[in-house]
Amino acid sequence: MAKVKLIWEFRGPAAKRTAEHHCIHLKDFIAMEGIAGEAITTEVFSEMFASASMIINQEDVTFMREKLKPHRGQLVK
């Protein structure tokens, strides 16, 4: 089954904390909705730019896009 990485980007002095907090909500959401999510992570690119991401099955992409509005996504190989 194909996997997709959904990404939410945050900018500003609180970017890292915001991305970390967003991961908590992602974990809660997939548990509540019964979606198989994996690799929920935070990446810090600089002091002013960080992202939160999670990998999901491709069949769940439409639902997650409508509900959580990720900034972008990419296929995972």
PDB file of N, CA, C, O and CB in Angstrom:
ATOM      1  N   MET A   1       0.841  -1.179   0.000  1.00  0.00           N
ATOM      2  CA  MET A   1       0.000   0.000   0.000  1.00  0.00           C
ATOM      3  C   MET A   1       0.887   1.244   0.000  1.00  0.00           C
ATOM      4  O   MET A   1       1.886   1.305   0.716  1.00  0.00           O
ATOM      5  CB  MET A   1      -0.957  -0.003   1.218  1.00  0.00           C
ATOM      6  N   ALA A   2       0.514   2.219  -0.800  1.00  0.00           N
ATOM      7  CA  ALA A   2       1.276   3.463  -0.887  1.00  0.00           C
ATOM      8  C   ALA A   2       1.099   4.286   0.383  1.00  0.00           C
ATOM      9  O   ALA A   2       0.038   4.278   1.007  1.00  0.00           O
ATOM     10  CB  ALA A   2       0.843   4.280  -2.118  1.00  0.00           C
ATOM     11  N   LYS A   3       2.149   4.985   0.745  1.00  0.00           N
ATOM     12  CA  LYS A   3       2.148   5.845   1.928  1.00  0.00           C
ATOM     13  C   LYS A   3       2.385   7.286   1.496  1.00  0.00           C
ATOM     14  O   LYS A   3       3.054   7.549   0.496  1.00  0.00           O
ATOM     15  CB  LYS A   3       3.230   5.391   2.954  1.00  0.00           C
ATOM     16  N   VAL A   4       1.821   8.218   2.272  1.00  0.00           N
ATOM     17  CA  VAL A   4       1.959   9.647   1.986  1.00  0.00           C
ATOM     18  C   VAL A   4       2.379  10.354   3.269  1.00  0.00           C
ATOM     19  O   VAL A   4       1.851  10.076   4.346  1.00  0.00           O
ATOM     20  CB  VAL A   4       0.625  10.250   1.423  1.00  0.00           C
ATOM     21  N   LYS A   5       3.329  11.264   3.140  1.00  0.00           N
ATOM     22  CA  LYS A   5       3.770  12.080   4.267  1.00  0.00           C
ATOM     23  C   LYS A   5       3.062  13.429   4.164  1.00  0.00           C
ATOM     24  O   LYS A   5       3.245  14.167   3.196  1.00  0.00           O
ATOM     25  CB  LYS A   5       5.338  12.252   4.280  1.00  0.00           C
ATOM     26  N   LEU A   6       2.247  13.739   5.182  1.00  0.00           N
ATOM     27  CA  LEU A   6       1.577  15.040   5.244  1.00  0.00           C
ATOM     28  C   LEU A   6       2.426  15.975   6.095  1.00  0.00           C
ATOM     29  O   LEU A   6       2.965  15.567   7.125  1.00  0.00           O
ATOM     30  CB  LEU A   6       0.125  14.912   5.827  1.00  0.00           C
ATOM     31  N   ILE A   7       2.544  17.229   5.664  1.00  0.00           N
ATOM     32  CA  ILE A   7       3.460  18.172   6.312  1.00  0.00           C
ATOM     33  C   ILE A   7       2.745  19.484   6.625  1.00  0.00           C
ATOM     34  O   ILE A   7       2.043  20.050   5.788  1.00  0.00           O
ATOM     35  CB  ILE A   7       4.690  18.436   5.417  1.00  0.00           C
ATOM     36  N   TRP A   8       2.946  19.948   7.860  1.00  0.00           N
ATOM     37  CA  TRP A   8       2.450  21.251   8.305  1.00  0.00           C
ATOM     38  C   TRP A   8       3.668  22.088   8.667  1.00  0.00           C
ATOM     39  O   TRP A   8       4.508  21.645   9.450  1.00  0.00           O
ATOM     40  CB  TRP A   8       1.450  21.119   9.529  1.00  0.00           C
ATOM     41  N   GLU A   9       3.778  23.287   8.114  1.00  0.00           N
ATOM     42  CA  GLU A   9       4.947  24.134   8.341  1.00  0.00           C
ATOM     43  C   GLU A   9       4.601  25.294   9.262  1.00  0.00           C
ATOM     44  O   GLU A   9       3.510  25.860   9.196  1.00  0.00           O
ATOM     45  CB  GLU A   9       5.497  24.662   7.011  1.00  0.00           C
ATOM     46  N   PHE A  10       5.544  25.630  10.115  1.00  0.00           N
ATOM     47  CA  PHE A  10       5.361  26.728  11.063  1.00  0.00           C
ATOM     48  C   PHE A  10       6.576  27.645  11.013  1.00  0.00           C
ATOM     49  O   PHE A  10       7.717  27.193  10.925  1.00  0.00           O
ATOM     50  CB  PHE A  10       5.138  26.190  12.504  1.00  0.00           C
ATOM     51  N   ARG A  11       6.299  28.936  11.071  1.00  0.00           N
ATOM     52  CA  ARG A  11       7.373  29.939  10.996  1.00  0.00           C
ATOM     53  C   ARG A  11       7.253  30.910  12.159  1.00  0.00           C
ATOM     54  O   ARG A  11       6.169  31.133  12.698  1.00  0.00           O
ATOM     55  CB  ARG A  11       7.325  30.707   9.646  1.00  0.00           C
ATOM     56  N   GLY A  12       8.377  31.474  12.528  1.00  0.00           N
ATOM     57  CA  GLY A  12       8.404  32.456  13.601  1.00  0.00           C
ATOM     58  C   GLY A  12       9.170  31.941  14.799  1.00  0.00           C
ATOM     59  O   GLY A  12       9.611  30.792  14.810  1.00  0.00           O
ATOM     60  N   PRO A  13       9.334  32.780  15.810  1.00  0.00           N
ATOM     61  CA  PRO A  13      10.139  32.401  16.971  1.00  0.00           C
ATOM     62  C   PRO A  13       9.578  31.209  17.758  1.00  0.00           C
ATOM     63  O   PRO A  13      10.324  30.543  18.475  1.00  0.00           O
ATOM     64  CB  PRO A  13      10.268  33.580  17.888  1.00  0.00           C
ATOM     65  N   ALA A  14       8.294  30.936  17.635  1.00  0.00           N
ATOM     66  CA  ALA A  14       7.678  29.812  18.354  1.00  0.00           C
ATOM     67  C   ALA A  14       7.469  28.598  17.444  1.00  0.00           C
ATOM     68  O   ALA A  14       6.717  27.690  17.801  1.00  0.00           O
ATOM     69  CB  ALA A  14       6.336  30.245  18.956  1.00  0.00           C
ATOM     70  N   ALA A  15       8.110  28.564  16.290  1.00  0.00           N
ATOM     71  CA  ALA A  15       7.869  27.498  15.306  1.00  0.00           C
ATOM     72  C   ALA A  15       8.114  26.108  15.875  1.00  0.00           C
ATOM     73  O   ALA A  15       7.300  25.208  15.669  1.00  0.00           O
ATOM     74  CB  ALA A  15       8.750  27.705  14.092  1.00  0.00           C
ATOM     75  N   LYS A  16       9.208  25.916  16.577  1.00  0.00           N
ATOM     76  CA  LYS A  16       9.530  24.591  17.118  1.00  0.00           C
ATOM     77  C   LYS A  16       8.479  24.141  18.124  1.00  0.00           C
ATOM     78  O   LYS A  16       7.992  23.013  18.048  1.00  0.00           O
ATOM     79  CB  LYS A  16      10.918  24.601  17.778  1.00  0.00           C
ATOM     80  N   ARG A  17       8.128  25.002  19.056  1.00  0.00           N
ATOM     81  CA  ARG A  17       7.122  24.649  20.061  1.00  0.00           C
ATOM     82  C   ARG A  17       5.764  24.387  19.424  1.00  0.00           C
ATOM     83  O   ARG A  17       5.048  23.476  19.838  1.00  0.00           O
ATOM     84  CB  ARG A  17       7.000  25.758  21.101  1.00  0.00           C
ATOM     85  N   THR A  18       5.411  25.178  18.425  1.00  0.00           N
ATOM     86  CA  THR A  18       4.136  24.993  17.743  1.00  0.00           C
ATOM     87  C   THR A  18       4.103  23.652  17.011  1.00  0.00           C
ATOM     88  O   THR A  18       3.096  22.946  17.069  1.00  0.00           O
ATOM     89  CB  THR A  18       3.883  26.145  16.759  1.00  0.00           C
ATOM     90  N   ALA A  19       5.182  23.294  16.327  1.00  0.00           N
ATOM     91  CA  ALA A  19       5.251  22.014  15.618  1.00  0.00           C
ATOM     92  C   ALA A  19       5.157  20.848  16.598  1.00  0.00           C
ATOM     93  O   ALA A  19       4.461  19.869  16.327  1.00  0.00           O
ATOM     94  CB  ALA A  19       6.555  21.919  14.802  1.00  0.00           C
ATOM     95  N   GLU A  20       5.849  20.941  17.728  1.00  0.00           N
ATOM     96  CA  GLU A  20       5.785  19.884  18.734  1.00  0.00           C
ATOM     97  C   GLU A  20       4.365  19.735  19.286  1.00  0.00           C
ATOM     98  O   GLU A  20       3.876  18.621  19.476  1.00  0.00           O
ATOM     99  CB  GLU A  20       6.770  20.177  19.876  1.00  0.00           C
ATOM    100  N   HIS A  21       3.725  20.846  19.534  1.00  0.00           N
ATOM    101  CA  HIS A  21       2.351  20.824  20.039  1.00  0.00           C
ATOM    102  C   HIS A  21       1.388  20.259  18.987  1.00  0.00           C
ATOM    103  O   HIS A  21       0.452  19.533  19.320  1.00  0.00           O
ATOM    104  CB  HIS A  21       1.912  22.244  20.456  1.00  0.00           C
ATOM    105  N   HIS A  22       1.624  20.594  17.737  1.00  0.00           N
ATOM    106  CA  HIS A  22       0.780  20.093  16.655  1.00  0.00           C
ATOM    107  C   HIS A  22       0.858  18.559  16.576  1.00  0.00           C
ATOM    108  O   HIS A  22      -0.140  17.900  16.285  1.00  0.00           O
ATOM    109  CB  HIS A  22       1.203  20.726  15.307  1.00  0.00           C
ATOM    110  N   CYS A  23       2.038  18.000  16.835  1.00  0.00           N
ATOM    111  CA  CYS A  23       2.200  16.535  16.824  1.00  0.00           C
ATOM    112  C   CYS A  23       1.323  15.871  17.878  1.00  0.00           C
ATOM    113  O   CYS A  23       0.792  14.784  17.648  1.00  0.00           O
ATOM    114  CB  CYS A  23       3.671  16.157  17.059  1.00  0.00           C
ATOM    115  N   ILE A  24       1.169  16.510  19.021  1.00  0.00           N
ATOM    116  CA  ILE A  24       0.295  15.978  20.070  1.00  0.00           C
ATOM    117  C   ILE A  24      -1.131  15.879  19.544  1.00  0.00           C
ATOM    118  O   ILE A  24      -1.806  14.868  19.740  1.00  0.00           O
ATOM    119  CB  ILE A  24       0.347  16.870  21.342  1.00  0.00           C
ATOM    120  N   HIS A  25      -1.584  16.937  18.874  1.00  0.00           N
ATOM    121  CA  HIS A  25      -2.943  16.939  18.322  1.00  0.00           C
ATOM    122  C   HIS A  25      -3.096  15.909  17.201  1.00  0.00           C
ATOM    123  O   HIS A  25      -4.151  15.288  17.073  1.00  0.00           O
ATOM    124  CB  HIS A  25      -3.300  18.335  17.798  1.00  0.00           C
ATOM    125  N   LEU A  26      -2.055  15.725  16.392  1.00  0.00           N
ATOM    126  CA  LEU A  26      -2.115  14.711  15.339  1.00  0.00           C
ATOM    127  C   LEU A  26      -2.301  13.323  15.936  1.00  0.00           C
ATOM    128  O   LEU A  26      -3.118  12.541  15.450  1.00  0.00           O
ATOM    129  CB  LEU A  26      -0.843  14.751  14.479  1.00  0.00           C
ATOM    130  N   LYS A  27      -1.549  13.014  16.987  1.00  0.00           N
ATOM    131  CA  LYS A  27      -1.668  11.712  17.651  1.00  0.00           C
ATOM    132  C   LYS A  27      -3.067  11.516  18.220  1.00  0.00           C
ATOM    133  O   LYS A  27      -3.656  10.444  18.084  1.00  0.00           O
ATOM    134  CB  LYS A  27      -0.622  11.579  18.769  1.00  0.00           C
ATOM    135  N   ASP A  28      -3.592  12.552  18.855  1.00  0.00           N
ATOM    136  CA  ASP A  28      -4.946  12.471  19.414  1.00  0.00           C
ATOM    137  C   ASP A  28      -5.985  12.268  18.311  1.00  0.00           C
ATOM    138  O   ASP A  28      -6.907  11.467  18.466  1.00  0.00           O
ATOM    139  CB  ASP A  28      -5.271  13.743  20.217  1.00  0.00           C
ATOM    140  N   PHE A  29      -5.841  12.989  17.206  1.00  0.00           N
ATOM    141  CA  PHE A  29      -6.809  12.924  16.121  1.00  0.00           C
ATOM    142  C   PHE A  29      -6.849  11.544  15.485  1.00  0.00           C
ATOM    143  O   PHE A  29      -7.931  10.998  15.269  1.00  0.00           O
ATOM    144  CB  PHE A  29      -6.490  13.968  15.072  1.00  0.00           C
ATOM    145  N   ILE A  30      -5.684  10.965  15.178  1.00  0.00           N
ATOM    146  CA  ILE A  30      -5.707   9.654  14.527  1.00  0.00           C
ATOM    147  C   ILE A  30      -6.220   8.575  15.476  1.00  0.00           C
ATOM    148  O   ILE A  30      -6.838   7.606  15.034  1.00  0.00           O
ATOM    149  CB  ILE A  30      -4.308   9.286  14.022  1.00  0.00           C
ATOM    150  N   ALA A  31      -5.969   8.733  16.771  1.00  0.00           N
ATOM    151  CA  ALA A  31      -6.513   7.768  17.738  1.00  0.00           C
ATOM    152  C   ALA A  31      -8.032   7.875  17.779  1.00  0.00           C
ATOM    153  O   ALA A  31      -8.727   6.859  17.810  1.00  0.00           O
ATOM    154  CB  ALA A  31      -5.918   8.006  19.154  1.00  0.00           C
ATOM    155  N   MET A  32      -8.547   9.093  17.777  1.00  0.00           N
ATOM    156  CA  MET A  32      -9.986   9.321  17.836  1.00  0.00           C
ATOM    157  C   MET A  32     -10.685   8.825  16.566  1.00  0.00           C
ATOM    158  O   MET A  32     -11.784   8.275  16.638  1.00  0.00           O
ATOM    159  CB  MET A  32     -10.275  10.808  18.048  1.00  0.00           C
ATOM    160  N   GLU A  33     -10.055   9.015  15.414  1.00  0.00           N
ATOM    161  CA  GLU A  33     -10.657   8.647  14.126  1.00  0.00           C
ATOM    162  C   GLU A  33     -10.328   7.218  13.687  1.00  0.00           C
ATOM    163  O   GLU A  33     -10.896   6.723  12.714  1.00  0.00           O
ATOM    164  CB  GLU A  33     -10.199   9.613  13.059  1.00  0.00           C
ATOM    165  N   GLY A  34      -9.419   6.558  14.394  1.00  0.00           N
ATOM    166  CA  GLY A  34      -9.056   5.191  14.035  1.00  0.00           C
ATOM    167  C   GLY A  34      -8.259   5.083  12.749  1.00  0.00           C
ATOM    168  O   GLY A  34      -8.407   4.117  12.001  1.00  0.00           O
ATOM    169  N   ILE A  35      -7.420   6.064  12.491  1.00  0.00           N
ATOM    170  CA  ILE A  35      -6.596   6.084  11.279  1.00  0.00           C
ATOM    171  C   ILE A  35      -5.202   5.562  11.628  1.00  0.00           C
ATOM    172  O   ILE A  35      -4.660   5.869  12.690  1.00  0.00           O
ATOM    173  CB  ILE A  35      -6.518   7.530  10.669  1.00  0.00           C
ATOM    174  N   ALA A  36      -4.638   4.776  10.726  1.00  0.00           N
ATOM    175  CA  ALA A  36      -3.286   4.263  10.932  1.00  0.00           C
ATOM    176  C   ALA A  36      -2.282   5.340  10.551  1.00  0.00           C
ATOM    177  O   ALA A  36      -2.060   5.600   9.369  1.00  0.00           O
ATOM    178  CB  ALA A  36      -3.046   2.969  10.105  1.00  0.00           C
ATOM    179  N   GLY A  37      -1.685   5.954  11.540  1.00  0.00           N
ATOM    180  CA  GLY A  37      -0.660   6.969  11.307  1.00  0.00           C
ATOM    181  C   GLY A  37       0.651   6.487  11.890  1.00  0.00           C
ATOM    182  O   GLY A  37       0.674   5.773  12.893  1.00  0.00           O
ATOM    183  N   GLU A  38       1.722   6.875  11.266  1.00  0.00           N
ATOM    184  CA  GLU A  38       3.030   6.467  11.753  1.00  0.00           C
ATOM    185  C   GLU A  38       4.026   7.600  11.562  1.00  0.00           C
ATOM    186  O   GLU A  38       3.775   8.543  10.811  1.00  0.00           O
ATOM    187  CB  GLU A  38       3.512   5.193  11.031  1.00  0.00           C
ATOM    188  N   ALA A  39       5.129   7.502  12.233  1.00  0.00           N
ATOM    189  CA  ALA A  39       6.222   8.467  12.099  1.00  0.00           C
ATOM    190  C   ALA A  39       5.737   9.908  12.254  1.00  0.00           C
ATOM    191  O   ALA A  39       5.993  10.746  11.389  1.00  0.00           O
ATOM    192  CB  ALA A  39       6.907   8.298  10.749  1.00  0.00           C
ATOM    193  N   ILE A  40       5.048  10.192  13.337  1.00  0.00           N
ATOM    194  CA  ILE A  40       4.638  11.560  13.619  1.00  0.00           C
ATOM    195  C   ILE A  40       5.838  12.259  14.226  1.00  0.00           C
ATOM    196  O   ILE A  40       6.256  11.944  15.340  1.00  0.00           O
ATOM    197  CB  ILE A  40       3.388  11.616  14.576  1.00  0.00           C
ATOM    198  N   THR A  41       6.395  13.220  13.479  1.00  0.00           N
ATOM    199  CA  THR A  41       7.661  13.825  13.881  1.00  0.00           C
ATOM    200  C   THR A  41       7.664  15.338  13.703  1.00  0.00           C
ATOM    201  O   THR A  41       6.819  15.920  13.023  1.00  0.00           O
ATOM    202  CB  THR A  41       8.794  13.220  13.090  1.00  0.00           C
ATOM    203  N   THR A  42       8.649  15.941  14.344  1.00  0.00           N
ATOM    204  CA  THR A  42       8.923  17.367  14.201  1.00  0.00           C
ATOM    205  C   THR A  42      10.302  17.510  13.582  1.00  0.00           C
ATOM    206  O   THR A  42      11.234  16.800  13.962  1.00  0.00           O
ATOM    207  CB  THR A  42       8.836  18.115  15.578  1.00  0.00           C
ATOM    208  N   GLU A  43      10.435  18.420  12.634  1.00  0.00           N
ATOM    209  CA  GLU A  43      11.740  18.748  12.055  1.00  0.00           C
ATOM    210  C   GLU A  43      11.981  20.228  12.248  1.00  0.00           C
ATOM    211  O   GLU A  43      11.116  21.052  11.951  1.00  0.00           O
ATOM    212  CB  GLU A  43      11.814  18.362  10.541  1.00  0.00           C
ATOM    213  N   VAL A  44      13.152  20.561  12.743  1.00  0.00           N
ATOM    214  CA  VAL A  44      13.527  21.963  12.934  1.00  0.00           C
ATOM    215  C   VAL A  44      14.564  22.302  11.877  1.00  0.00           C
ATOM    216  O   VAL A  44      15.630  21.689  11.825  1.00  0.00           O
ATOM    217  CB  VAL A  44      14.081  22.229  14.388  1.00  0.00           C
ATOM    218  N   PHE A  45      14.251  23.280  11.034  1.00  0.00           N
ATOM    219  CA  PHE A  45      15.146  23.677   9.958  1.00  0.00           C
ATOM    220  C   PHE A  45      16.003  24.874  10.335  1.00  0.00           C
ATOM    221  O   PHE A  45      17.142  25.006   9.886  1.00  0.00           O
ATOM    222  CB  PHE A  45      14.353  23.991   8.718  1.00  0.00           C
ATOM    223  N   SER A  46      15.446  25.736  11.158  1.00  0.00           N
ATOM    224  CA  SER A  46      16.186  26.894  11.663  1.00  0.00           C
ATOM    225  C   SER A  46      15.464  27.402  12.900  1.00  0.00           C
ATOM    226  O   SER A  46      14.452  26.837  13.315  1.00  0.00           O
ATOM    227  CB  SER A  46      16.313  28.022  10.574  1.00  0.00           C
ATOM    228  N   GLU A  47      15.979  28.452  13.475  1.00  0.00           N
ATOM    229  CA  GLU A  47      15.371  29.045  14.665  1.00  0.00           C
ATOM    230  C   GLU A  47      13.958  29.557  14.381  1.00  0.00           C
ATOM    231  O   GLU A  47      13.148  29.698  15.298  1.00  0.00           O
ATOM    232  CB  GLU A  47      16.243  30.187  15.188  1.00  0.00           C
ATOM    233  N   MET A  48      13.669  29.830  13.120  1.00  0.00           N
ATOM    234  CA  MET A  48      12.395  30.427  12.746  1.00  0.00           C
ATOM    235  C   MET A  48      11.528  29.548  11.840  1.00  0.00           C
ATOM    236  O   MET A  48      10.517  30.014  11.315  1.00  0.00           O
ATOM    237  CB  MET A  48      12.646  31.724  12.071  1.00  0.00           C
ATOM    238  N   PHE A  49      11.914  28.286  11.653  1.00  0.00           N
ATOM    239  CA  PHE A  49      11.165  27.425  10.726  1.00  0.00           C
ATOM    240  C   PHE A  49      11.222  25.976  11.185  1.00  0.00           C
ATOM    241  O   PHE A  49      12.300  25.409  11.365  1.00  0.00           O
ATOM    242  CB  PHE A  49      11.722  27.550   9.289  1.00  0.00           C
ATOM    243  N   ALA A  50      10.037  25.381  11.373  1.00  0.00           N
ATOM    244  CA  ALA A  50       9.929  23.977  11.778  1.00  0.00           C
ATOM    245  C   ALA A  50       8.688  23.379  11.127  1.00  0.00           C
ATOM    246  O   ALA A  50       7.814  24.097  10.639  1.00  0.00           O
ATOM    247  CB  ALA A  50       9.866  23.837  13.337  1.00  0.00           C
ATOM    248  N   SER A  51       8.630  22.055  11.132  1.00  0.00           N
ATOM    249  CA  SER A  51       7.459  21.396  10.563  1.00  0.00           C
ATOM    250  C   SER A  51       7.056  20.205  11.423  1.00  0.00           C
ATOM    251  O   SER A  51       7.866  19.640  12.159  1.00  0.00           O
ATOM    252  CB  SER A  51       7.736  20.945   9.117  1.00  0.00           C
ATOM    253  N   ALA A  52       5.799  19.846  11.311  1.00  0.00           N
ATOM    254  CA  ALA A  52       5.259  18.629  11.903  1.00  0.00           C
ATOM    255  C   ALA A  52       4.811  17.763  10.738  1.00  0.00           C
ATOM    256  O   ALA A  52       4.284  18.274   9.750  1.00  0.00           O
ATOM    257  CB  ALA A  52       4.068  18.928  12.915  1.00  0.00           C
ATOM    258  N   SER A  53       5.015  16.463  10.844  1.00  0.00           N
ATOM    259  CA  SER A  53       4.615  15.591   9.748  1.00  0.00           C
ATOM    260  C   SER A  53       4.172  14.246  10.284  1.00  0.00           C
ATOM    261  O   SER A  53       4.490  13.855  11.407  1.00  0.00           O
ATOM    262  CB  SER A  53       5.758  15.416   8.747  1.00  0.00           C
ATOM    263  N   MET A  54       3.425  13.551   9.435  1.00  0.00           N
ATOM    264  CA  MET A  54       3.021  12.190   9.753  1.00  0.00           C
ATOM    265  C   MET A  54       2.846  11.413   8.460  1.00  0.00           C
ATOM    266  O   MET A  54       2.537  11.987   7.415  1.00  0.00           O
ATOM    267  CB  MET A  54       1.718  12.174  10.589  1.00  0.00           C
ATOM    268  N   ILE A  55       3.043  10.110   8.538  1.00  0.00           N
ATOM    269  CA  ILE A  55       2.891   9.241   7.380  1.00  0.00           C
ATOM    270  C   ILE A  55       1.597   8.455   7.552  1.00  0.00           C
ATOM    271  O   ILE A  55       1.339   7.864   8.601  1.00  0.00           O
ATOM    272  CB  ILE A  55       4.122   8.283   7.215  1.00  0.00           C
ATOM    273  N   ILE A  56       0.792   8.466   6.494  1.00  0.00           N
ATOM    274  CA  ILE A  56      -0.489   7.761   6.511  1.00  0.00           C
ATOM    275  C   ILE A  56      -0.635   6.924   5.240  1.00  0.00           C
ATOM    276  O   ILE A  56       0.127   7.087   4.287  1.00  0.00           O
ATOM    277  CB  ILE A  56      -1.669   8.763   6.644  1.00  0.00           C
ATOM    278  N   ASN A  57      -1.606   6.044   5.239  1.00  0.00           N
ATOM    279  CA  ASN A  57      -1.921   5.279   4.033  1.00  0.00           C
ATOM    280  C   ASN A  57      -2.561   6.211   3.006  1.00  0.00           C
ATOM    281  O   ASN A  57      -3.304   7.125   3.366  1.00  0.00           O
ATOM    282  CB  ASN A  57      -2.866   4.080   4.359  1.00  0.00           C
ATOM    283  N   GLN A  58      -2.273   5.978   1.743  1.00  0.00           N
ATOM    284  CA  GLN A  58      -2.781   6.841   0.682  1.00  0.00           C
ATOM    285  C   GLN A  58      -4.311   6.903   0.682  1.00  0.00           C
ATOM    286  O   GLN A  58      -4.883   7.927   0.309  1.00  0.00           O
ATOM    287  CB  GLN A  58      -2.281   6.352  -0.673  1.00  0.00           C
ATOM    288  N   GLU A  59      -4.975   5.835   1.090  1.00  0.00           N
ATOM    289  CA  GLU A  59      -6.439   5.828   1.096  1.00  0.00           C
ATOM    290  C   GLU A  59      -7.032   6.829   2.092  1.00  0.00           C
ATOM    291  O   GLU A  59      -8.201   7.194   1.966  1.00  0.00           O
ATOM    292  CB  GLU A  59      -6.945   4.434   1.416  1.00  0.00           C
ATOM    293  N   ASP A  60      -6.255   7.278   3.075  1.00  0.00           N
ATOM    294  CA  ASP A  60      -6.735   8.221   4.080  1.00  0.00           C
ATOM    295  C   ASP A  60      -6.429   9.679   3.740  1.00  0.00           C
ATOM    296  O   ASP A  60      -6.815  10.577   4.488  1.00  0.00           O
ATOM    297  CB  ASP A  60      -6.132   7.884   5.410  1.00  0.00           C
ATOM    298  N   VAL A  61      -5.744   9.926   2.628  1.00  0.00           N
ATOM    299  CA  VAL A  61      -5.295  11.275   2.290  1.00  0.00           C
ATOM    300  C   VAL A  61      -6.458  12.250   2.130  1.00  0.00           C
ATOM    301  O   VAL A  61      -6.416  13.343   2.693  1.00  0.00           O
ATOM    302  CB  VAL A  61      -4.478  11.243   1.016  1.00  0.00           C
ATOM    303  N   THR A  62      -7.478  11.887   1.388  1.00  0.00           N
ATOM    304  CA  THR A  62      -8.591  12.802   1.148  1.00  0.00           C
ATOM    305  C   THR A  62      -9.253  13.221   2.455  1.00  0.00           C
ATOM    306  O   THR A  62      -9.512  14.406   2.663  1.00  0.00           O
ATOM    307  CB  THR A  62      -9.620  12.156   0.225  1.00  0.00           C
ATOM    308  N   PHE A  63      -9.528  12.272   3.330  1.00  0.00           N
ATOM    309  CA  PHE A  63     -10.140  12.572   4.629  1.00  0.00           C
ATOM    310  C   PHE A  63      -9.251  13.510   5.447  1.00  0.00           C
ATOM    311  O   PHE A  63      -9.730  14.499   6.001  1.00  0.00           O
ATOM    312  CB  PHE A  63     -10.402  11.271   5.413  1.00  0.00           C
ATOM    313  N   MET A  64      -7.959  13.196   5.522  1.00  0.00           N
ATOM    314  CA  MET A  64      -7.041  14.010   6.322  1.00  0.00           C
ATOM    315  C   MET A  64      -6.869  15.408   5.735  1.00  0.00           C
ATOM    316  O   MET A  64      -6.777  16.386   6.477  1.00  0.00           O
ATOM    317  CB  MET A  64      -5.682  13.321   6.426  1.00  0.00           C
ATOM    318  N   ARG A  65      -6.825  15.506   4.411  1.00  0.00           N
ATOM    319  CA  ARG A  65      -6.703  16.833   3.785  1.00  0.00           C
ATOM    320  C   ARG A  65      -7.903  17.701   4.118  1.00  0.00           C
ATOM    321  O   ARG A  65      -7.748  18.884   4.420  1.00  0.00           O
ATOM    322  CB  ARG A  65      -6.560  16.705   2.261  1.00  0.00           C
ATOM    323  N   GLU A  66      -9.092  17.128   4.068  1.00  0.00           N
ATOM    324  CA  GLU A  66     -10.309  17.885   4.356  1.00  0.00           C
ATOM    325  C   GLU A  66     -10.387  18.301   5.818  1.00  0.00           C
ATOM    326  O   GLU A  66     -10.820  19.413   6.119  1.00  0.00           O
ATOM    327  CB  GLU A  66     -11.533  17.067   3.990  1.00  0.00           C
ATOM    328  N   LYS A  67      -9.976  17.427   6.730  1.00  0.00           N
ATOM    329  CA  LYS A  67     -10.104  17.682   8.164  1.00  0.00           C
ATOM    330  C   LYS A  67      -8.973  18.528   8.731  1.00  0.00           C
ATOM    331  O   LYS A  67      -9.219  19.429   9.533  1.00  0.00           O
ATOM    332  CB  LYS A  67     -10.166  16.381   8.903  1.00  0.00           C
ATOM    333  N   LEU A  68      -7.721  18.248   8.321  1.00  0.00           N
ATOM    334  CA  LEU A  68      -6.575  18.865   8.984  1.00  0.00           C
ATOM    335  C   LEU A  68      -5.784  19.846   8.129  1.00  0.00           C
ATOM    336  O   LEU A  68      -4.888  20.517   8.642  1.00  0.00           O
ATOM    337  CB  LEU A  68      -5.666  17.809   9.452  1.00  0.00           C
ATOM    338  N   LYS A  69      -6.087  19.943   6.863  1.00  0.00           N
ATOM    339  CA  LYS A  69      -5.500  20.933   5.963  1.00  0.00           C
ATOM    340  C   LYS A  69      -3.965  21.024   6.029  1.00  0.00           C
ATOM    341  O   LYS A  69      -3.424  22.067   6.397  1.00  0.00           O
ATOM    342  CB  LYS A  69      -6.082  22.272   6.269  1.00  0.00           C
ATOM    343  N   PRO A  70      -3.267  19.936   5.674  1.00  0.00           N
ATOM    344  CA  PRO A  70      -1.810  20.010   5.660  1.00  0.00           C
ATOM    345  C   PRO A  70      -1.338  21.007   4.603  1.00  0.00           C
ATOM    346  O   PRO A  70      -2.046  21.264   3.629  1.00  0.00           O
ATOM    347  CB  PRO A  70      -1.199  18.618   5.397  1.00  0.00           C
ATOM    348  N   HIS A  71      -0.167  21.557   4.790  1.00  0.00           N
ATOM    349  CA  HIS A  71       0.381  22.522   3.835  1.00  0.00           C
ATOM    350  C   HIS A  71       0.855  21.843   2.566  1.00  0.00           C
ATOM    351  O   HIS A  71       0.780  22.411   1.476  1.00  0.00           O
ATOM    352  CB  HIS A  71       1.528  23.295   4.463  1.00  0.00           C
ATOM    353  N   ARG A  72       1.345  20.617   2.718  1.00  0.00           N
ATOM    354  CA  ARG A  72       1.766  19.855   1.544  1.00  0.00           C
ATOM    355  C   ARG A  72       1.888  18.382   1.885  1.00  0.00           C
ATOM    356  O   ARG A  72       1.776  17.992   3.048  1.00  0.00           O
ATOM    357  CB  ARG A  72       3.100  20.385   0.999  1.00  0.00           C
ATOM    358  N   GLY A  73       2.115  17.577   0.878  1.00  0.00           N
ATOM    359  CA  GLY A  73       2.286  16.145   1.081  1.00  0.00           C
ATOM    360  C   GLY A  73       3.223  15.591   0.038  1.00  0.00           C
ATOM    361  O   GLY A  73       3.446  16.205  -1.005  1.00  0.00           O
ATOM    362  N   GLN A  74       3.774  14.422   0.324  1.00  0.00           N
ATOM    363  CA  GLN A  74       4.653  13.782  -0.641  1.00  0.00           C
ATOM    364  C   GLN A  74       4.561  12.268  -0.486  1.00  0.00           C
ATOM    365  O   GLN A  74       4.354  11.749   0.611  1.00  0.00           O
ATOM    366  CB  GLN A  74       6.111  14.264  -0.463  1.00  0.00           C
ATOM    367  N   LEU A  75       4.719  11.579  -1.603  1.00  0.00           N
ATOM    368  CA  LEU A  75       4.716  10.115  -1.573  1.00  0.00           C
ATOM    369  C   LEU A  75       5.944   9.619  -0.852  1.00  0.00           C
ATOM    370  O   LEU A  75       7.027  10.189  -0.983  1.00  0.00           O
ATOM    371  CB  LEU A  75       4.657   9.530  -2.995  1.00  0.00           C
ATOM    372  N   VAL A  76       5.776   8.554  -0.091  1.00  0.00           N
ATOM    373  CA  VAL A  76       6.891   7.941   0.631  1.00  0.00           C
ATOM    374  C   VAL A  76       7.250   6.652  -0.089  1.00  0.00           C
ATOM    375  O   VAL A  76       6.378   5.840  -0.396  1.00  0.00           O
ATOM    376  CB  VAL A  76       6.530   7.671   2.140  1.00  0.00           C
ATOM    377  N   LYS A  77       8.523   6.471  -0.353  1.00  0.00           N
ATOM    378  CA  LYS A  77       8.983   5.253  -1.045  1.00  0.00           C
ATOM    379  C   LYS A  77       9.457   4.238  -0.057  1.00  0.00           C
ATOM    380  O   LYS A  77       9.881   3.149  -0.446  1.00  0.00           O
ATOM    381  CB  LYS A  77      10.099   5.567  -2.036  1.00  0.00           C
TER     382      LYS A  77
END
